[in-house]
């Protein structure tokens, strides 16, 4: 098996909620752990090389996110989608069993999982669904973190739980935070995410990978990362002391070689597709 191949045992047939049936091979937990070794911009580079979509159609955050736990590094998992509306007091009375139903839904899905949460009441984001108890409960159900376009609280306690959060802001209260509905498409930070999509996130933001692009993502990320490490990065780092002309010449040669290697990856992606 080559260094860039993905084991058959580490893939699964797409069975994501809200998406048409597909024969695309989705990455399993082992491949997700390998993707976790890179930052999110590196994952974007790999996605760009193995997708048919224009790069402007990528499912990355269109609005700025805030990583409140950068010390926890990257997180990778399957999106579990939910909408909340903390400024509406009607929801607890309308759905008194919503919490039990929501937890049952989360528990039924394979992990690792990232809760992708739309706050219907934004941009106010006055009440937090997330805190010490909620973070620990979801962690016990196989969730590694959340992306919420609202607020969080109990920051130190959530960090101690190892539960990462990308959010808009901090808040002091939960108000009427309550599960409204779940399992459908949500819009967070200007991007539409379907339940079951592979999500990679860190302090830069997040990217969700369409199912048809998953199978070859890991190989593309690895190939492009290797190409950078063999060409443009060492030239940029280790040219100190040379005169400017020599530095620029080395850079041009390295960039040309990187372009050749990147083209090979993209040609390979054409075969993958």
ZADO-1210 file (C-alpha; in nm, 4 decimals, padded with zeros to 6 digits):
<atoms>
<atom x="00.0000" y="00.0000" z="00.0000" code="UNK" pos="1"/>
<atom x="00.1433" y="00.3412" z="-00.0944" code="UNK" pos="2"/>
<atom x="00.1851" y="00.6233" z="00.1570" code="UNK" pos="3"/>
<atom x="-00.0985" y="00.8173" z="-00.0008" code="UNK" pos="4"/>
<atom x="-00.3522" y="00.5359" z="-00.0304" code="UNK" pos="5"/>
<atom x="-00.6566" y="00.5149" z="00.1925" code="UNK" pos="6"/>
<atom x="-00.7347" y="00.1728" z="00.3426" code="UNK" pos="7"/>
<atom x="-01.0614" y="00.0196" z="00.2239" code="UNK" pos="8"/>
<atom x="-01.1416" y="-00.0648" z="00.5858" code="UNK" pos="9"/>
<atom x="-01.1320" y="00.3029" z="00.6693" code="UNK" pos="10"/>
<atom x="-01.4124" y="00.4051" z="00.4339" code="UNK" pos="11"/>
<atom x="-01.7849" y="00.3732" z="00.4519" code="UNK" pos="12"/>
<atom x="-02.0704" y="00.4119" z="00.2059" code="UNK" pos="13"/>
<atom x="-02.2421" y="00.7487" z="00.2229" code="UNK" pos="14"/>
<atom x="-02.5564" y="00.7400" z="00.4343" code="UNK" pos="15"/>
<atom x="-02.6007" y="01.1001" z="00.5378" code="UNK" pos="16"/>
<atom x="-02.9259" y="01.2561" z="00.6451" code="UNK" pos="17"/>
<atom x="-03.0792" y="01.4989" z="00.3962" code="UNK" pos="18"/>
<atom x="-02.8555" y="01.3900" z="00.1077" code="UNK" pos="19"/>
<atom x="-02.9397" y="01.1798" z="-00.1949" code="UNK" pos="20"/>
<atom x="-02.8130" y="00.8240" z="-00.1904" code="UNK" pos="21"/>
<atom x="-02.4601" y="00.8058" z="-00.3246" code="UNK" pos="22"/>
<atom x="-02.1913" y="00.5450" z="-00.3764" code="UNK" pos="23"/>
<atom x="-01.9204" y="00.7879" z="-00.2720" code="UNK" pos="24"/>
<atom x="-01.6735" y="00.6433" z="-00.0232" code="UNK" pos="25"/>
<atom x="-01.6600" y="00.8431" z="00.2975" code="UNK" pos="26"/>
<atom x="-01.3582" y="00.8594" z="00.5256" code="UNK" pos="27"/>
<atom x="-01.3639" y="00.6641" z="00.8501" code="UNK" pos="28"/>
<atom x="-01.2245" y="00.7539" z="01.1937" code="UNK" pos="29"/>
<atom x="-00.8665" y="00.6501" z="01.1116" code="UNK" pos="30"/>
<atom x="-00.8500" y="00.8786" z="00.8096" code="UNK" pos="31"/>
<atom x="-01.0055" y="01.1588" z="01.0160" code="UNK" pos="32"/>
<atom x="-00.7248" y="01.1229" z="01.2706" code="UNK" pos="33"/>
<atom x="-00.4730" y="01.1643" z="00.9900" code="UNK" pos="34"/>
<atom x="-00.6524" y="01.4751" z="00.8646" code="UNK" pos="35"/>
<atom x="-00.6421" y="01.6129" z="01.2182" code="UNK" pos="36"/>
<atom x="-00.2622" y="01.6380" z="01.1878" code="UNK" pos="37"/>
<atom x="-00.2980" y="01.9318" z="00.9449" code="UNK" pos="38"/>
<atom x="-00.4489" y="02.2749" z="00.9900" code="UNK" pos="39"/>
<atom x="-00.7678" y="02.3694" z="00.8076" code="UNK" pos="40"/>
<atom x="-00.5994" y="02.5769" z="00.5329" code="UNK" pos="41"/>
<atom x="-00.4015" y="02.2647" z="00.4363" code="UNK" pos="42"/>
<atom x="-00.7253" y="02.0660" z="00.4118" code="UNK" pos="43"/>
<atom x="-00.8656" y="02.3401" z="00.1887" code="UNK" pos="44"/>
<atom x="-00.5635" y="02.3067" z="-00.0413" code="UNK" pos="45"/>
<atom x="-00.6279" y="01.9347" z="-00.0778" code="UNK" pos="46"/>
<atom x="-00.9989" y="01.9843" z="-00.1368" code="UNK" pos="47"/>
<atom x="-00.9274" y="02.2414" z="-00.4076" code="UNK" pos="48"/>
<atom x="-00.7155" y="01.9862" z="-00.5917" code="UNK" pos="49"/>
<atom x="-00.9686" y="01.7013" z="-00.5873" code="UNK" pos="50"/>
<atom x="-01.3033" y="01.8731" z="-00.6466" code="UNK" pos="51"/>
<atom x="-01.4987" y="01.9492" z="-00.9612" code="UNK" pos="52"/>
<atom x="-01.6387" y="02.2605" z="-00.7962" code="UNK" pos="53"/>
<atom x="-01.5010" y="02.6062" z="-00.8491" code="UNK" pos="54"/>
<atom x="-01.3022" y="02.7112" z="-00.5437" code="UNK" pos="55"/>
<atom x="-01.5546" y="02.9897" z="-00.4761" code="UNK" pos="56"/>
<atom x="-01.8187" y="02.7198" z="-00.4232" code="UNK" pos="57"/>
<atom x="-01.6334" y="02.5638" z="-00.1317" code="UNK" pos="58"/>
<atom x="-01.8212" y="02.5072" z="00.1942" code="UNK" pos="59"/>
<atom x="-01.5971" y="02.7201" z="00.4145" code="UNK" pos="60"/>
<atom x="-01.7083" y="02.9935" z="00.6540" code="UNK" pos="61"/>
<atom x="-01.7987" y="03.3125" z="00.4684" code="UNK" pos="62"/>
<atom x="-01.8059" y="03.5084" z="00.7939" code="UNK" pos="63"/>
<atom x="-01.5396" y="03.5352" z="01.0618" code="UNK" pos="64"/>
<atom x="-01.5405" y="03.2699" z="01.3320" code="UNK" pos="65"/>
<atom x="-01.3762" y="03.2847" z="01.6747" code="UNK" pos="66"/>
<atom x="-01.1891" y="02.9844" z="01.8076" code="UNK" pos="67"/>
<atom x="-01.2227" y="03.0068" z="02.1839" code="UNK" pos="68"/>
<atom x="-01.0007" y="02.7008" z="02.2446" code="UNK" pos="69"/>
<atom x="-00.7014" y="02.7337" z="02.0089" code="UNK" pos="70"/>
<atom x="-00.4959" y="02.5235" z="02.2501" code="UNK" pos="71"/>
<atom x="-00.7128" y="02.2236" z="02.1564" code="UNK" pos="72"/>
<atom x="-00.5856" y="02.2374" z="01.7986" code="UNK" pos="73"/>
<atom x="-00.7924" y="02.1114" z="01.5080" code="UNK" pos="74"/>
<atom x="-01.1135" y="01.9143" z="01.5238" code="UNK" pos="75"/>
<atom x="-01.2471" y="01.6740" z="01.2622" code="UNK" pos="76"/>
<atom x="-01.5795" y="01.4936" z="01.2595" code="UNK" pos="77"/>
<atom x="-01.9184" y="01.4376" z="01.1029" code="UNK" pos="78"/>
<atom x="-02.1637" y="01.7249" z="01.1217" code="UNK" pos="79"/>
<atom x="-02.4646" y="01.6756" z="01.3480" code="UNK" pos="80"/>
<atom x="-02.6971" y="01.9664" z="01.2733" code="UNK" pos="81"/>
<atom x="-02.9368" y="02.1529" z="01.4992" code="UNK" pos="82"/>
<atom x="-03.1129" y="02.4884" z="01.5238" code="UNK" pos="83"/>
<atom x="-03.1740" y="02.6840" z="01.8444" code="UNK" pos="84"/>
<atom x="-03.3555" y="03.0076" z="01.9262" code="UNK" pos="85"/>
<atom x="-03.2601" y="03.1227" z="02.2787" code="UNK" pos="86"/>
<atom x="-03.4532" y="03.4501" z="02.2578" code="UNK" pos="87"/>
<atom x="-03.7881" y="03.2760" z="02.1974" code="UNK" pos="88"/>
<atom x="-03.9542" y="03.1590" z="02.5233" code="UNK" pos="89"/>
<atom x="-04.2126" y="02.9446" z="02.3414" code="UNK" pos="90"/>
<atom x="-03.9888" y="02.6535" z="02.2449" code="UNK" pos="91"/>
<atom x="-03.9559" y="02.4802" z="02.5859" code="UNK" pos="92"/>
<atom x="-04.3330" y="02.4643" z="02.6182" code="UNK" pos="93"/>
<atom x="-04.3847" y="02.3557" z="02.2594" code="UNK" pos="94"/>
<atom x="-04.1286" y="02.0738" z="02.2761" code="UNK" pos="95"/>
<atom x="-04.0911" y="01.9629" z="02.6394" code="UNK" pos="96"/>
<atom x="-03.9177" y="01.6365" z="02.5396" code="UNK" pos="97"/>
<atom x="-03.6792" y="01.7976" z="02.2931" code="UNK" pos="98"/>
<atom x="-03.3648" y="01.7423" z="02.5002" code="UNK" pos="99"/>
<atom x="-03.4220" y="01.3677" z="02.5333" code="UNK" pos="100"/>
<atom x="-03.5034" y="01.3391" z="02.1638" code="UNK" pos="101"/>
<atom x="-03.1982" y="01.5415" z="02.0690" code="UNK" pos="102"/>
<atom x="-02.9604" y="01.3356" z="02.2829" code="UNK" pos="103"/>
<atom x="-03.1056" y="01.0146" z="02.1352" code="UNK" pos="104"/>
<atom x="-03.0427" y="01.1526" z="01.7860" code="UNK" pos="105"/>
<atom x="-02.6823" y="01.2435" z="01.8666" code="UNK" pos="106"/>
<atom x="-02.6173" y="00.9045" z="02.0251" code="UNK" pos="107"/>
<atom x="-02.7525" y="00.7220" z="01.7184" code="UNK" pos="108"/>
<atom x="-02.4904" y="00.8647" z="01.4811" code="UNK" pos="109"/>
<atom x="-02.1317" y="00.7429" z="01.4306" code="UNK" pos="110"/>
<atom x="-01.8447" y="00.9530" z="01.5574" code="UNK" pos="111"/>
<atom x="-01.6364" y="01.1488" z="01.5864" code="UNK" pos="112"/>
<atom x="-01.9036" y="01.4185" z="01.5670" code="UNK" pos="113"/>
<atom x="-01.9117" y="01.7972" z="01.5528" code="UNK" pos="114"/>
<atom x="-02.2339" y="01.9732" z="01.6509" code="UNK" pos="115"/>
<atom x="-02.3057" y="02.2339" z="01.3828" code="UNK" pos="116"/>
<atom x="-02.5581" y="02.4713" z="01.5369" code="UNK" pos="117"/>
<atom x="-02.7550" y="02.7553" z="01.3805" code="UNK" pos="118"/>
<atom x="-02.8782" y="03.0261" z="01.6178" code="UNK" pos="119"/>
<atom x="-03.2028" y="03.1444" z="01.4608" code="UNK" pos="120"/>
<atom x="-03.1921" y="03.4598" z="01.6728" code="UNK" pos="121"/>
<atom x="-02.8589" y="03.5851" z="01.5415" code="UNK" pos="122"/>
<atom x="-02.7025" y="03.8365" z="01.5188" code="UNK" pos="123"/>
<atom x="-02.8144" y="03.8960" z="01.8769" code="UNK" pos="124"/>
<atom x="-02.6758" y="03.5631" z="02.0068" code="UNK" pos="125"/>
<atom x="-02.7819" y="03.6509" z="02.3612" code="UNK" pos="126"/>
<atom x="-02.8253" y="03.3011" z="02.5067" code="UNK" pos="127"/>
<atom x="-02.5876" y="03.0056" z="02.5116" code="UNK" pos="128"/>
<atom x="-02.6786" y="02.6429" z="02.4485" code="UNK" pos="129"/>
<atom x="-02.3243" y="02.5541" z="02.5488" code="UNK" pos="130"/>
<atom x="-02.1685" y="02.5408" z="02.8935" code="UNK" pos="131"/>
<atom x="-01.9961" y="02.2964" z="03.1263" code="UNK" pos="132"/>
<atom x="-02.2818" y="02.0466" z="03.1524" code="UNK" pos="133"/>
<atom x="-02.3785" y="02.0500" z="02.7859" code="UNK" pos="134"/>
<atom x="-02.0171" y="02.0195" z="02.6686" code="UNK" pos="135"/>
<atom x="-01.9446" y="01.7220" z="02.8931" code="UNK" pos="136"/>
<atom x="-02.2709" y="01.5506" z="02.8008" code="UNK" pos="137"/>
<atom x="-02.2055" y="01.5798" z="02.4284" code="UNK" pos="138"/>
<atom x="-01.8428" y="01.4746" z="02.4788" code="UNK" pos="139"/>
<atom x="-01.9682" y="01.1530" z="02.6382" code="UNK" pos="140"/>
<atom x="-02.1817" y="01.0928" z="02.3265" code="UNK" pos="141"/>
<atom x="-01.8807" y="01.1007" z="02.0942" code="UNK" pos="142"/>
<atom x="-01.8764" y="01.4698" z="02.0031" code="UNK" pos="143"/>
<atom x="-01.5426" y="01.6530" z="01.9834" code="UNK" pos="144"/>
<atom x="-01.6742" y="02.0081" z="01.9600" code="UNK" pos="145"/>
<atom x="-01.9190" y="02.2522" z="01.8117" code="UNK" pos="146"/>
<atom x="-01.9489" y="02.5219" z="01.5489" code="UNK" pos="147"/>
<atom x="-02.2225" y="02.7600" z="01.6604" code="UNK" pos="148"/>
<atom x="-02.3041" y="03.0940" z="01.5037" code="UNK" pos="149"/>
<atom x="-02.4239" y="03.2095" z="01.8447" code="UNK" pos="150"/>
<atom x="-02.2580" y="03.2209" z="02.1852" code="UNK" pos="151"/>
<atom x="-02.0958" y="02.9932" z="02.4433" code="UNK" pos="152"/>
<atom x="-02.0249" y="03.0253" z="02.8153" code="UNK" pos="153"/>
<atom x="-01.8239" y="02.8389" z="03.0852" code="UNK" pos="154"/>
<atom x="-01.5191" y="02.8779" z="02.8646" code="UNK" pos="155"/>
<atom x="-01.2629" y="02.7334" z="03.1072" code="UNK" pos="156"/>
<atom x="-01.4873" y="02.4402" z="03.1955" code="UNK" pos="157"/>
<atom x="-01.5561" y="02.3602" z="02.8294" code="UNK" pos="158"/>
<atom x="-01.1835" y="02.3715" z="02.7576" code="UNK" pos="159"/>
<atom x="-01.1173" y="02.1421" z="03.0520" code="UNK" pos="160"/>
<atom x="-01.3699" y="01.8981" z="02.9045" code="UNK" pos="161"/>
<atom x="-01.1712" y="01.8947" z="02.5799" code="UNK" pos="162"/>
<atom x="-01.4737" y="02.0201" z="02.3902" code="UNK" pos="163"/>
<atom x="-01.3712" y="02.2690" z="02.1218" code="UNK" pos="164"/>
<atom x="-01.5952" y="02.5576" z="02.0147" code="UNK" pos="165"/>
<atom x="-01.6000" y="02.8000" z="01.7243" code="UNK" pos="166"/>
<atom x="-01.8584" y="03.0680" z="01.8006" code="UNK" pos="167"/>
<atom x="-01.9423" y="03.4363" z="01.7617" code="UNK" pos="168"/>
<atom x="-01.9099" y="03.5500" z="02.1211" code="UNK" pos="169"/>
<atom x="-01.9290" y="03.4680" z="02.4910" code="UNK" pos="170"/>
<atom x="-02.2396" y="03.5197" z="02.7013" code="UNK" pos="171"/>
<atom x="-02.3340" y="03.4825" z="03.0671" code="UNK" pos="172"/>
<atom x="-02.6756" y="03.3151" z="03.0410" code="UNK" pos="173"/>
<atom x="-02.8566" y="03.0397" z="02.8540" code="UNK" pos="174"/>
<atom x="-03.1923" y="03.2230" z="02.8324" code="UNK" pos="175"/>
<atom x="-03.4324" y="02.9914" z="02.6437" code="UNK" pos="176"/>
<atom x="-03.1678" y="02.7799" z="02.4707" code="UNK" pos="177"/>
<atom x="-03.3544" y="02.4687" z="02.3609" code="UNK" pos="178"/>
<atom x="-03.3350" y="02.2229" z="02.0704" code="UNK" pos="179"/>
<atom x="-03.5802" y="02.3503" z="01.8071" code="UNK" pos="180"/>
<atom x="-03.5161" y="02.1037" z="01.5241" code="UNK" pos="181"/>
<atom x="-03.2284" y="01.8888" z="01.4076" code="UNK" pos="182"/>
<atom x="-03.1023" y="01.6656" z="01.1307" code="UNK" pos="183"/>
<atom x="-03.1664" y="01.9091" z="00.8457" code="UNK" pos="184"/>
<atom x="-02.9504" y="02.1587" z="00.6636" code="UNK" pos="185"/>
<atom x="-02.8315" y="02.4576" z="00.8684" code="UNK" pos="186"/>
<atom x="-02.6608" y="02.7834" z="00.7791" code="UNK" pos="187"/>
<atom x="-02.3695" y="02.8860" z="00.9999" code="UNK" pos="188"/>
<atom x="-02.1338" y="03.1766" z="00.9349" code="UNK" pos="189"/>
<atom x="-02.2836" y="03.2202" z="00.5894" code="UNK" pos="190"/>
<atom x="-02.2391" y="02.8567" z="00.4822" code="UNK" pos="191"/>
<atom x="-02.4971" y="02.5815" z="00.4346" code="UNK" pos="192"/>
<atom x="-02.4001" y="02.2520" z="00.6014" code="UNK" pos="193"/>
<atom x="-02.5800" y="01.9178" z="00.5677" code="UNK" pos="194"/>
<atom x="-02.5855" y="01.6626" z="00.8453" code="UNK" pos="195"/>
<atom x="-02.3239" y="01.3923" z="00.7940" code="UNK" pos="196"/>
<atom x="-02.0739" y="01.6086" z="00.6065" code="UNK" pos="197"/>
<atom x="-01.7098" y="01.5789" z="00.7029" code="UNK" pos="198"/>
<atom x="-01.6019" y="01.8982" z="00.8832" code="UNK" pos="199"/>
<atom x="-01.2498" y="02.0185" z="00.9627" code="UNK" pos="200"/>
<atom x="-01.2067" y="02.3269" z="01.1832" code="UNK" pos="201"/>
<atom x="-00.9448" y="02.5245" z="01.3708" code="UNK" pos="202"/>
<atom x="-00.8571" y="02.8866" z="01.4565" code="UNK" pos="203"/>
<atom x="-00.8733" y="02.9814" z="01.0883" code="UNK" pos="204"/>
<atom x="-01.2361" y="02.8720" z="01.0467" code="UNK" pos="205"/>
<atom x="-01.3904" y="02.5574" z="00.9018" code="UNK" pos="206"/>
<atom x="-01.4471" y="02.3676" z="00.5804" code="UNK" pos="207"/>
<atom x="-01.7114" y="02.1025" z="00.5089" code="UNK" pos="208"/>
<atom x="-01.6316" y="01.8445" z="00.2426" code="UNK" pos="209"/>
<atom x="-01.9033" y="01.7386" z="-00.0053" code="UNK" pos="210"/>
<atom x="-01.9422" y="01.3571" z="-00.0051" code="UNK" pos="211"/>
<atom x="-01.8219" y="01.3224" z="-00.3643" code="UNK" pos="212"/>
<atom x="-01.4874" y="01.4815" z="-00.2700" code="UNK" pos="213"/>
<atom x="-01.4108" y="01.2753" z="00.0395" code="UNK" pos="214"/>
<atom x="-01.2620" y="00.9614" z="-00.1072" code="UNK" pos="215"/>
<atom x="-00.9554" y="01.1348" z="-00.2524" code="UNK" pos="216"/>
<atom x="-00.9161" y="01.4163" z="-00.0007" code="UNK" pos="217"/>
<atom x="-00.6536" y="01.2527" z="00.2183" code="UNK" pos="218"/>
<atom x="-00.4313" y="01.1570" z="-00.0750" code="UNK" pos="219"/>
<atom x="-00.4551" y="01.5087" z="-00.2213" code="UNK" pos="220"/>
<atom x="-00.3755" y="01.6771" z="00.1108" code="UNK" pos="221"/>
<atom x="-00.0738" y="01.4538" z="00.1656" code="UNK" pos="222"/>
<atom x="00.0592" y="01.4997" z="-00.1887" code="UNK" pos="223"/>
<atom x="00.0326" y="01.8791" z="-00.1818" code="UNK" pos="224"/>
<atom x="00.1811" y="01.9024" z="00.1666" code="UNK" pos="225"/>
<atom x="00.4752" y="01.6893" z="00.0523" code="UNK" pos="226"/>
<atom x="00.5144" y="01.9078" z="-00.2567" code="UNK" pos="227"/>
<atom x="00.5354" y="02.2250" z="-00.0458" code="UNK" pos="228"/>
<atom x="00.7855" y="02.0667" z="00.1922" code="UNK" pos="229"/>
<atom x="01.0078" y="01.9619" z="-00.0983" code="UNK" pos="230"/>
<atom x="01.0016" y="02.2940" z="-00.2866" code="UNK" pos="231"/>
<atom x="00.8761" y="02.6350" z="-00.1778" code="UNK" pos="232"/>
<atom x="00.8909" y="02.6005" z="00.2023" code="UNK" pos="233"/>
<atom x="01.2608" y="02.5049" z="00.2384" code="UNK" pos="234"/>
<atom x="01.3614" y="02.7705" z="-00.0136" code="UNK" pos="235"/>
<atom x="01.1630" y="03.0335" z="00.1777" code="UNK" pos="236"/>
<atom x="01.3042" y="02.9276" z="00.5148" code="UNK" pos="237"/>
<atom x="01.6650" y="02.8527" z="00.4324" code="UNK" pos="238"/>
<atom x="01.7706" y="03.1259" z="00.1891" code="UNK" pos="239"/>
<atom x="01.8839" y="03.3677" z="00.4588" code="UNK" pos="240"/>
<atom x="02.2253" y="03.5170" z="00.3801" code="UNK" pos="241"/>
<atom x="02.1970" y="03.4938" z="00.0027" code="UNK" pos="242"/>
<atom x="02.1745" y="03.8101" z="-00.2028" code="UNK" pos="243"/>
<atom x="01.8326" y="03.9170" z="-00.3238" code="UNK" pos="244"/>
<atom x="01.8837" y="03.8001" z="-00.6804" code="UNK" pos="245"/>
<atom x="01.9813" y="03.4527" z="-00.5664" code="UNK" pos="246"/>
<atom x="01.6827" y="03.4332" z="-00.3289" code="UNK" pos="247"/>
<atom x="01.4390" y="03.5332" z="-00.6025" code="UNK" pos="248"/>
<atom x="01.5929" y="03.2904" z="-00.8506" code="UNK" pos="249"/>
<atom x="01.5667" y="03.0057" z="-00.6000" code="UNK" pos="250"/>
<atom x="01.2083" y="03.1053" z="-00.5322" code="UNK" pos="251"/>
<atom x="01.1178" y="03.1037" z="-00.9030" code="UNK" pos="252"/>
<atom x="01.2709" y="02.7595" z="-00.9510" code="UNK" pos="253"/>
<atom x="01.0960" y="02.6229" z="-00.6416" code="UNK" pos="254"/>
<atom x="00.7612" y="02.7725" z="-00.7430" code="UNK" pos="255"/>
<atom x="00.7918" y="02.6208" z="-01.0895" code="UNK" pos="256"/>
<atom x="00.8684" y="02.2786" z="-00.9427" code="UNK" pos="257"/>
<atom x="00.5796" y="02.3094" z="-00.6981" code="UNK" pos="258"/>
<atom x="00.3508" y="02.4006" z="-00.9868" code="UNK" pos="259"/>
<atom x="00.4565" y="02.0843" z="-01.1698" code="UNK" pos="260"/>
<atom x="00.3911" y="01.8669" z="-00.8666" code="UNK" pos="261"/>
<atom x="00.0563" y="02.0370" z="-00.7983" code="UNK" pos="262"/>
<atom x="-00.0447" y="01.9815" z="-01.1602" code="UNK" pos="263"/>
<atom x="00.0320" y="01.6125" z="-01.1211" code="UNK" pos="264"/>
<atom x="-00.1978" y="01.6021" z="-00.8183" code="UNK" pos="265"/>
<atom x="-00.4740" y="01.7768" z="-01.0116" code="UNK" pos="266"/>
<atom x="-00.4275" y="01.5463" z="-01.3106" code="UNK" pos="267"/>
<atom x="-00.4539" y="01.2566" z="-01.0697" code="UNK" pos="268"/>
<atom x="-00.7661" y="01.4169" z="-00.9278" code="UNK" pos="269"/>
<atom x="-00.9109" y="01.4136" z="-01.2770" code="UNK" pos="270"/>
<atom x="-00.8590" y="01.0375" z="-01.2809" code="UNK" pos="271"/>
<atom x="-01.0095" y="01.0117" z="-00.9311" code="UNK" pos="272"/>
<atom x="-01.3161" y="01.2008" z="-01.0428" code="UNK" pos="273"/>
</atoms>
